Amino acid sequence: MKRVVVKVGSAVLTQNDSIALERMKDLVDFLCELRKTNDVILVSSGAVAAGYTALKLDRSVLQNKQALAAIGQPILMNKYSKKFGVHDVLSAQVLVTAANLQREDEIQRIKDTVNTLLSNGVIPIINENDATSTKELVVGDNDQLSAYITKHTDSDLLIILSDIDAYYDKDPREFSDAKIVKIVHSINQNELEKEATPHGAFATGGILTKLKAANYLLGHGIDMVLTSGYDLSDIKSLMLQNRHVGGTLFTKAT
Protein backbone atom coordinates (compact mmCIF):
# COMPACT_ATOMS: atom_id res chain seq x y z
CA MET A 1 0.00 0.00 0.00
CA LYS A 2 1.35 3.39 -1.02
CA ARG A 3 0.61 6.77 0.51
CA VAL A 4 -0.67 9.24 -2.07
CA VAL A 5 -1.30 12.98 -1.77
CA VAL A 6 -3.85 14.39 -4.23
CA LYS A 7 -3.95 18.15 -4.71
CA VAL A 8 -6.89 19.83 -6.43
CA GLY A 9 -6.86 23.49 -7.44
CA SER A 10 -9.44 26.26 -7.39
CA ALA A 11 -9.80 26.20 -11.17
CA VAL A 12 -11.03 22.60 -10.97
CA LEU A 13 -13.29 23.10 -7.95
CA THR A 14 -15.02 26.27 -9.13
CA GLN A 15 -17.12 27.23 -12.13
CA ASN A 16 -18.92 30.53 -12.76
CA ASP A 17 -18.09 31.77 -9.23
CA SER A 18 -19.59 28.70 -7.56
CA ILE A 19 -18.42 25.25 -6.43
CA ALA A 20 -18.28 22.79 -9.34
CA LEU A 21 -20.23 20.07 -7.53
CA GLU A 22 -20.13 17.54 -10.37
CA ARG A 23 -16.34 17.77 -10.59
CA MET A 24 -16.12 17.52 -6.80
CA LYS A 25 -18.27 14.38 -6.93
CA ASP A 26 -16.03 12.85 -9.62
CA LEU A 27 -12.97 13.68 -7.51
CA VAL A 28 -14.44 12.12 -4.36
CA ASP A 29 -15.56 9.02 -6.27
CA PHE A 30 -11.99 8.61 -7.58
CA LEU A 31 -10.42 9.14 -4.13
CA CYS A 32 -12.72 6.54 -2.60
CA GLU A 33 -11.68 4.07 -5.29
CA LEU A 34 -8.01 4.94 -4.80
CA ARG A 35 -8.17 4.50 -1.01
CA LYS A 36 -9.05 0.82 -1.42
CA THR A 37 -5.38 0.18 -2.24
CA ASN A 38 -3.62 3.34 -0.95
CA ASP A 39 -3.53 5.76 1.95
CA VAL A 40 -5.02 8.96 0.50
CA ILE A 41 -4.46 12.55 1.66
CA LEU A 42 -6.27 15.41 -0.09
CA VAL A 43 -4.87 18.94 -0.35
CA SER A 44 -7.74 21.12 -1.47
CA SER A 45 -7.93 24.72 -2.59
CA GLY A 46 -11.28 26.43 -2.92
CA ALA A 47 -11.98 28.10 0.44
CA VAL A 48 -11.83 31.65 -0.94
CA ALA A 49 -13.93 30.66 -3.95
CA ALA A 50 -16.47 28.95 -1.68
CA GLY A 51 -16.62 32.07 0.49
CA TYR A 52 -17.24 34.20 -2.58
CA THR A 53 -20.35 32.15 -3.38
CA ALA A 54 -21.81 33.39 -0.07
CA LEU A 55 -20.47 36.96 0.06
CA LYS A 56 -19.19 38.93 -2.91
CA LEU A 57 -16.19 40.77 -1.45
CA ASP A 58 -13.35 42.23 -3.51
CA ARG A 59 -10.87 39.38 -3.28
CA SER A 60 -7.93 41.55 -4.39
CA VAL A 61 -7.94 43.09 -0.88
CA LEU A 62 -6.02 40.85 1.57
CA GLN A 63 -8.44 41.31 4.50
CA ASN A 64 -11.38 40.46 2.25
CA LYS A 65 -9.59 37.40 0.90
CA GLN A 66 -8.90 36.20 4.45
CA ALA A 67 -12.53 36.82 5.41
CA LEU A 68 -13.69 34.88 2.33
CA ALA A 69 -11.41 32.00 3.35
CA ALA A 70 -12.94 32.02 6.84
CA ILE A 71 -16.46 31.97 5.38
CA GLY A 72 -15.63 29.48 2.66
CA GLN A 73 -13.64 26.81 4.53
CA PRO A 74 -16.68 25.39 6.42
CA ILE A 75 -18.79 25.62 3.25
CA LEU A 76 -16.15 23.68 1.34
CA MET A 77 -15.75 21.06 4.09
CA ASN A 78 -19.51 20.61 4.34
CA LYS A 79 -19.74 19.83 0.64
CA TYR A 80 -16.82 17.40 0.87
CA SER A 81 -18.37 15.75 3.93
CA LYS A 82 -21.63 15.11 2.08
CA LYS A 83 -19.84 13.72 -1.00
CA PHE A 84 -17.63 11.39 1.06
CA GLY A 85 -20.63 10.44 3.18
CA VAL A 86 -22.24 8.82 0.13
CA HIS A 87 -19.34 6.32 0.30
CA ASP A 88 -19.58 6.03 4.12
CA VAL A 89 -16.16 7.66 4.35
CA LEU A 90 -15.31 10.22 7.02
CA SER A 91 -13.27 13.28 6.05
CA ALA A 92 -11.39 15.65 8.37
CA GLN A 93 -10.16 19.22 8.10
CA VAL A 94 -6.47 19.86 8.74
CA LEU A 95 -5.48 23.54 8.46
CA VAL A 96 -1.77 24.38 8.43
CA THR A 97 0.37 27.50 8.14
CA ALA A 98 3.88 28.02 6.80
CA ALA A 99 5.03 28.37 10.41
CA ASN A 100 3.84 24.79 11.10
CA LEU A 101 6.14 23.56 8.32
CA GLN A 102 9.26 25.31 9.62
CA ARG A 103 9.63 23.52 12.96
CA GLU A 104 10.35 19.83 13.41
CA ASP A 105 8.04 19.46 16.40
CA GLU A 106 5.11 20.99 14.52
CA ILE A 107 5.83 18.93 11.41
CA GLN A 108 5.74 15.85 13.65
CA ARG A 109 2.37 16.89 15.06
CA ILE A 110 0.95 17.25 11.55
CA LYS A 111 2.32 13.81 10.69
CA ASP A 112 0.90 12.29 13.89
CA THR A 113 -2.55 13.77 13.18
CA VAL A 114 -2.53 12.56 9.58
CA ASN A 115 -1.33 9.09 10.61
CA THR A 116 -4.08 8.80 13.22
CA LEU A 117 -6.75 9.86 10.73
CA LEU A 118 -5.52 7.45 8.05
CA SER A 119 -5.23 4.53 10.47
CA ASN A 120 -8.90 5.08 11.31
CA GLY A 121 -10.02 5.17 7.69
CA VAL A 122 -10.51 8.95 7.60
CA ILE A 123 -9.45 11.10 4.62
CA PRO A 124 -7.49 14.18 5.78
CA ILE A 125 -8.33 17.31 3.78
CA ILE A 126 -5.47 19.77 4.15
CA ASN A 127 -5.49 23.46 3.27
CA GLU A 128 -3.42 26.48 4.20
CA ASN A 129 -5.05 28.51 6.97
CA ASP A 130 -5.58 31.57 4.78
CA ALA A 131 -7.83 33.26 7.34
CA THR A 132 -4.95 33.89 9.74
CA SER A 133 -1.78 33.61 7.63
CA THR A 134 0.44 36.67 7.30
CA LYS A 135 2.47 37.80 4.32
CA GLU A 136 5.73 36.73 6.00
CA LEU A 137 4.44 33.31 6.98
CA VAL A 138 2.53 32.07 4.00
CA VAL A 139 3.27 29.00 1.90
CA GLY A 140 1.81 30.97 -0.99
CA ASP A 141 0.02 28.35 -3.02
CA ASN A 142 -1.28 24.84 -2.57
CA ASP A 143 1.09 23.34 -5.15
CA GLN A 144 3.98 24.15 -2.82
CA LEU A 145 1.94 23.15 0.24
CA SER A 146 1.07 19.77 -1.27
CA ALA A 147 4.74 19.12 -2.07
CA TYR A 148 5.76 19.87 1.54
CA ILE A 149 2.90 17.72 2.87
CA THR A 150 3.93 14.86 0.56
CA LYS A 151 7.47 14.91 1.95
CA HIS A 152 6.58 15.51 5.59
CA THR A 153 3.95 12.73 5.72
CA ASP A 154 6.36 10.22 4.14
CA SER A 155 4.11 9.91 1.10
CA ASP A 156 5.22 8.13 -2.06
CA LEU A 157 3.51 10.24 -4.69
CA LEU A 158 1.90 13.63 -5.27
CA ILE A 159 -0.88 13.93 -7.85
CA ILE A 160 -1.73 17.48 -8.94
CA LEU A 161 -5.15 17.67 -10.59
CA SER A 162 -5.27 20.94 -12.49
CA ASP A 163 -6.67 22.98 -15.36
CA ILE A 164 -3.20 22.31 -16.82
CA ASP A 165 -3.41 18.72 -18.06
CA ALA A 166 0.34 18.04 -18.44
CA TYR A 167 3.77 19.58 -18.90
CA TYR A 168 4.37 20.57 -22.53
CA ASP A 169 7.59 21.15 -24.48
CA LYS A 170 6.29 24.71 -25.11
CA ASP A 171 3.26 26.79 -24.15
CA PRO A 172 0.22 25.07 -25.73
CA ARG A 173 -1.75 28.33 -25.58
CA GLU A 174 0.77 29.95 -27.92
CA PHE A 175 1.96 27.03 -30.04
CA SER A 176 -0.45 24.63 -31.74
CA ASP A 177 2.35 22.07 -32.21
CA ALA A 178 3.15 21.89 -28.46
CA LYS A 179 3.58 18.29 -27.32
CA ILE A 180 3.08 16.67 -23.92
CA VAL A 181 6.25 15.51 -22.19
CA LYS A 182 5.05 12.26 -20.57
CA ILE A 183 8.06 11.63 -18.32
CA VAL A 184 10.38 14.26 -16.81
CA HIS A 185 13.52 13.32 -14.86
CA SER A 186 14.85 16.83 -14.19
CA ILE A 187 13.67 20.42 -14.64
CA ASN A 188 15.74 23.11 -16.32
CA GLN A 189 16.58 26.03 -14.00
CA ASN A 190 15.32 28.48 -16.65
CA GLU A 191 11.87 26.94 -16.40
CA LEU A 192 11.85 27.56 -12.65
CA GLU A 193 12.61 31.26 -13.06
CA LYS A 194 9.75 32.17 -15.39
CA GLU A 195 6.78 34.25 -14.28
CA ALA A 196 3.75 32.52 -12.75
CA THR A 197 0.70 32.61 -15.04
CA PRO A 198 -2.38 31.49 -13.10
CA HIS A 199 -5.49 30.93 -15.22
CA GLY A 200 -8.54 31.35 -13.00
CA ALA A 201 -9.70 34.27 -10.90
CA PHE A 202 -9.06 32.29 -7.70
CA ALA A 203 -5.84 30.58 -8.82
CA THR A 204 -2.45 31.52 -7.36
CA GLY A 205 -0.18 29.25 -9.40
CA GLY A 206 0.03 28.24 -13.02
CA ILE A 207 2.64 25.88 -14.47
CA LEU A 208 5.52 27.55 -12.57
CA THR A 209 4.32 26.54 -9.10
CA LYS A 210 3.74 22.99 -10.34
CA LEU A 211 7.28 22.78 -11.70
CA LYS A 212 8.64 24.12 -8.40
CA ALA A 213 6.65 21.48 -6.51
CA ALA A 214 7.95 18.76 -8.84
CA ASN A 215 11.53 20.03 -8.55
CA TYR A 216 11.32 20.03 -4.74
CA LEU A 217 10.01 16.45 -4.71
CA LEU A 218 12.53 15.20 -7.29
CA GLY A 219 15.23 16.54 -4.97
CA HIS A 220 13.86 14.23 -2.29
CA GLY A 221 13.38 11.24 -4.60
CA ILE A 222 9.58 11.48 -4.60
CA ASP A 223 7.43 11.19 -7.74
CA MET A 224 4.77 13.64 -8.90
CA VAL A 225 2.05 13.46 -11.53
CA LEU A 226 0.51 16.51 -13.22
CA THR A 227 -2.74 15.81 -15.02
CA SER A 228 -6.23 17.11 -15.72
CA GLY A 229 -8.71 17.67 -12.92
CA TYR A 230 -11.52 18.31 -15.39
CA ASP A 231 -11.33 14.84 -16.93
CA LEU A 232 -10.06 12.17 -14.53
CA SER A 233 -9.72 9.40 -17.12
CA ASP A 234 -5.90 9.82 -17.39
CA ILE A 235 -5.29 9.64 -13.64
CA LYS A 236 -7.70 6.73 -13.31
CA SER A 237 -5.80 4.86 -16.03
CA LEU A 238 -2.49 5.51 -14.27
CA MET A 239 -3.52 4.82 -10.67
CA LEU A 240 -6.23 2.18 -11.07
CA GLN A 241 -5.01 0.32 -14.17
CA ASN A 242 -1.26 1.15 -14.14
CA ARG A 243 -1.49 2.60 -17.67
CA HIS A 244 0.22 5.93 -18.37
CA VAL A 245 -1.98 7.39 -21.12
CA GLY A 246 -1.90 11.16 -20.49
CA GLY A 247 -0.45 13.67 -18.07
CA THR A 248 3.18 14.02 -16.99
CA LEU A 249 5.09 11.86 -14.51
CA PHE A 250 8.01 13.59 -12.80
CA THR A 251 10.34 10.86 -11.52
CA LYS A 252 14.01 10.12 -10.87
CA ALA A 253 13.44 6.51 -11.91
CA THR A 254 14.56 5.54 -15.42
Buried (B, 14 or more C-beta within 10 A) or exposed (E): EEBBBBBBBBBBBBBEEEBBEEBBBBBBBBBBBBBEEBBBBBBBBBBBBBBBBEEEBEBEEEEBBBBBBBBBBBBBBEBBBBBBEEBEBEBBBBBBBBBBBEEEEBBEEBBEBBBEBBEEEBBBBBBBBBBEBEEEEBBBBBBBBBBBBBBBBEBBBBBBBBBBBBBBEEEBEEEEEBEBEEEBEEBEEEBEEEEBBBBBBBBBBBBBBBBBBBBBBBEEEBBBBBBBBBBBEBBBBBBBEEEBEBBBBBBEEE
